[in-house]
């Protein structure tokens, strides 16, 4: 029972990390696109 609880905790932590990585990836992509547009003007 405790093992299952621990597993769920790990899964949740991984989901959280993945979400953070996903958003930072979007942020970086957006920033790169934006700075490229600024350079083109």
MMTF fields as JSON, N, C-alpha, C and O atoms, coordinates in Angstrom:
{
  "mmtfVersion": "1.0.0",
  "mmtfProducer": "UNKNOWN",
  "numBonds": 163,
  "numAtoms": 164,
  "numGroups": 41,
  "numChains": 1,
  "numModels": 1,
  "chainsPerModel": [1],
  "groupsPerChain": [41],
  "chainIdList": ["A"],
  "bondAtomList": [4, 2, 8, 6, 12, 10, 16, 14, 20, 18, 24, 22, 28, 26, 32, 30, 36, 34, 40, 38, 44, 42, 48, 46, 52, 50, 56, 54, 60, 58, 64, 62, 68, 66, 72, 70, 76, 74, 80, 78, 84, 82, 88, 86, 92, 90, 96, 94, 100, 98, 104, 102, 108, 106, 112, 110, 116, 114, 120, 118, 124, 122, 128, 126, 132, 130, 136, 134, 140, 138, 144, 142, 148, 146, 152, 150, 156, 154, 160, 158],
  "bondOrderList": [1, 1, 1, 1, 1, 1, 1, 1, 1, 1, 1, 1, 1, 1, 1, 1, 1, 1, 1, 1, 1, 1, 1, 1, 1, 1, 1, 1, 1, 1, 1, 1, 1, 1, 1, 1, 1, 1, 1, 1],
  "groupList": [{"groupName": "UNK", "atomNameList": ["N", "CA", "C", "O"], "elementList": ["N", "C", "C", "O"], "formalChargeList": [0, 0, 0, 0], "bondAtomList": [1, 0, 2, 1, 3, 2], "bondOrderList": [1, 1, 2], "singleLetterCode": "X", "chemCompType": "L-PEPTIDE LINKING"}],
  "groupTypeList": [0, 0, 0, 0, 0, 0, 0, 0, 0, 0, 0, 0, 0, 0, 0, 0, 0, 0, 0, 0, 0, 0, 0, 0, 0, 0, 0, 0, 0, 0, 0, 0, 0, 0, 0, 0, 0, 0, 0, 0, 0],
  "groupIdList": [1, 2, 3, 4, 5, 6, 7, 8, 9, 10, 11, 12, 13, 14, 15, 16, 17, 18, 19, 20, 21, 22, 23, 24, 25, 26, 27, 28, 29, 30, 31, 32, 33, 34, 35, 36, 37, 38, 39, 40, 41],
  "secStructList": [7, 2, 2, 2, 2, 2, 2, 2, 2, 2, 2, 2, 2, 2, 2, 2, 2, 2, 2, 2, 2, 2, 2, 2, 2, 2, 2, 2, 2, 2, 2, 2, 2, 2, 2, 2, 2, 2, 2, 2, 7],
  "xCoordList": [0.834, 0.0, 0.868, 0.639, 1.866, 2.738, 3.53, 3.79, 3.912, 4.663, 3.861, 4.392, 2.574, 1.698, 1.589, 1.612, 1.469, 1.37, 2.637, 2.578, 3.777, 5.067, 5.187, 5.681, 4.718, 4.761, 3.953, 4.376, 2.774, 1.906, 2.584, 2.499, 3.269, 3.974, 5.031, 5.163, 5.774, 6.812, 6.201, 6.729, 5.077, 4.401, 3.979, 4.181, 3.391, 2.948, 4.129, 4.039, 5.249, 6.438, 6.923, 7.283, 6.933, 7.354, 6.442, 6.909, 5.14, 4.186, 4.454, 4.391, 4.758, 5.037, 6.282, 6.293, 7.325, 8.573, 8.345, 8.851, 7.583, 7.305, 6.559, 6.825, 5.616, 4.839, 5.762, 5.667, 6.648, 7.573, 8.484, 8.715, 9.003, 9.867, 9.12, 9.669, 7.871, 7.041, 6.862, 7.008, 6.54, 6.293, 7.571, 7.551, 8.685, 9.93, 10.338, 10.937, 10.016, 10.317, 9.51, 10.038, 8.237, 7.382, 7.933, 8.005, 8.321, 8.839, 10.08, 10.213, 10.99, 12.239, 11.931, 12.487, 11.041, 10.675, 10.069, 10.42, 9.146, 8.482, 9.504, 9.466, 10.412, 11.422, 12.307, 12.627, 12.695, 13.544, 12.813, 13.385, 11.561, 10.761, 10.638, 10.791, 10.361, 10.14, 11.407, 11.347, 12.548, 13.792, 14.175, 14.757, 13.851, 14.126, 13.295, 13.795, 12.045, 11.171, 11.702, 11.692, 12.166, 12.681, 13.907, 14.095, 14.734, 15.935, 15.59, 16.321, 14.494, 14.109, 13.505, 13.483, 13.021, 12.374, 13.378, 13.001],
  "yCoordList": [-1.206, 0.0, 1.256, 2.187, 1.262, 2.442, 2.582, 3.691, 1.431, 1.46, 2.126, 2.892, 1.82, 2.405, 3.917, 4.685, 4.324, 5.751, 6.462, 7.539, 5.85, 6.425, 6.551, 7.547, 5.509, 5.509, 6.669, 7.349, 6.879, 7.964, 9.306, 10.206, 9.426, 10.668, 10.935, 12.058, 9.905, 10.043, 10.461, 11.327, 9.83, 10.133, 11.598, 12.295, 12.056, 13.447, 14.386, 15.408, 14.031, 14.872, 14.94, 16.012, 13.804, 13.769, 14.616, 15.329, 14.535, 15.339, 16.816, 17.608, 17.175, 18.571, 19.026, 20.1, 18.209, 18.547, 18.67, 19.593, 17.736, 17.776, 19.038, 19.644, 19.431, 20.638, 21.848, 22.72, 21.901, 23.03, 23.077, 24.144, 21.917, 21.854, 22.299, 23.006, 21.884, 22.231, 23.739, 24.328, 24.359, 25.797, 26.584, 27.583, 26.146, 26.863, 26.705, 27.611, 25.565, 25.345, 26.311, 26.892, 26.479, 27.424, 28.835, 29.597, 29.169, 30.504, 30.78, 31.848, 29.807, 29.975, 30.111, 30.973, 29.255, 29.305, 30.655, 31.275, 31.101, 32.384, 33.51, 34.407, 33.453, 34.495, 34.532, 35.604, 33.361, 33.301, 33.866, 34.641, 33.484, 33.99, 35.502, 36.213, 35.982, 37.4, 38.203, 39.24, 37.726, 38.465, 38.424, 39.376, 37.328, 37.24, 38.256, 38.889, 38.415, 39.389, 40.791, 41.617, 41.057, 42.385, 42.691, 43.82, 41.675, 41.874, 42.123, 42.819, 41.563, 41.699, 43.052, 43.47, 43.733, 45.027, 46.085, 47.231],
  "zCoordList": [0.0, 0.0, 0.0, -0.772, 0.879, 0.944, -0.348, -0.816, -0.923, -2.177, -3.278, -4.082, -3.298, -4.321, -4.126, -5.088, -2.865, -2.549, -3.01, -3.603, -2.732, -3.094, -4.609, -5.138, -5.287, -6.753, -7.318, -8.253, -6.725, -7.179, -6.961, -7.796, -5.805, -5.492, -6.559, -7.046, -6.915, -7.935, -9.264, -9.962, -9.604, -10.863, -10.891, -11.886, -9.788, -9.707, -9.857, -10.537, -9.216, -9.29, -10.733, -11.219, -11.412, -12.811, -13.684, -14.572, -13.428, -14.194, -13.998, -14.938, -12.743, -12.424, -13.179, -13.782, -13.142, -13.821, -15.322, -15.961, -15.879, -17.312, -17.691, -18.729, -16.834, -17.107, -17.089, -17.953, -16.109, -16.006, -17.222, -17.792, -17.618, -18.794, -20.038, -20.883, -20.146, -21.296, -21.395, -22.466, -20.248, -20.264, -20.512, -21.231, -19.925, -20.16, -21.624, -22.203, -22.219, -23.631, -24.494, -25.441, -24.165, -24.896, -24.747, -25.711, -23.516, -23.235, -24.074, -24.67, -24.116, -24.872, -26.357, -27.036, -26.859, -28.278, -28.625, -29.629, -27.766, -27.983, -27.975, -28.818, -27.017, -26.888, -28.129, -28.642, -28.604, -29.791, -31.003, -31.77, -31.177, -32.301, -32.207, -33.201, -31.004, -30.791, -31.084, -31.744, -30.595, -30.816, -32.292, -32.811, -32.964, -34.396, -35.163, -36.092, -34.789, -35.44, -35.226, -36.14, -34.011, -33.699, -34.556, -35.01, -34.769, -35.572, -37.032, -37.737, -37.48, -38.883, -39.197, -40.354, -38.187, -38.432, -38.853, -39.099]
}
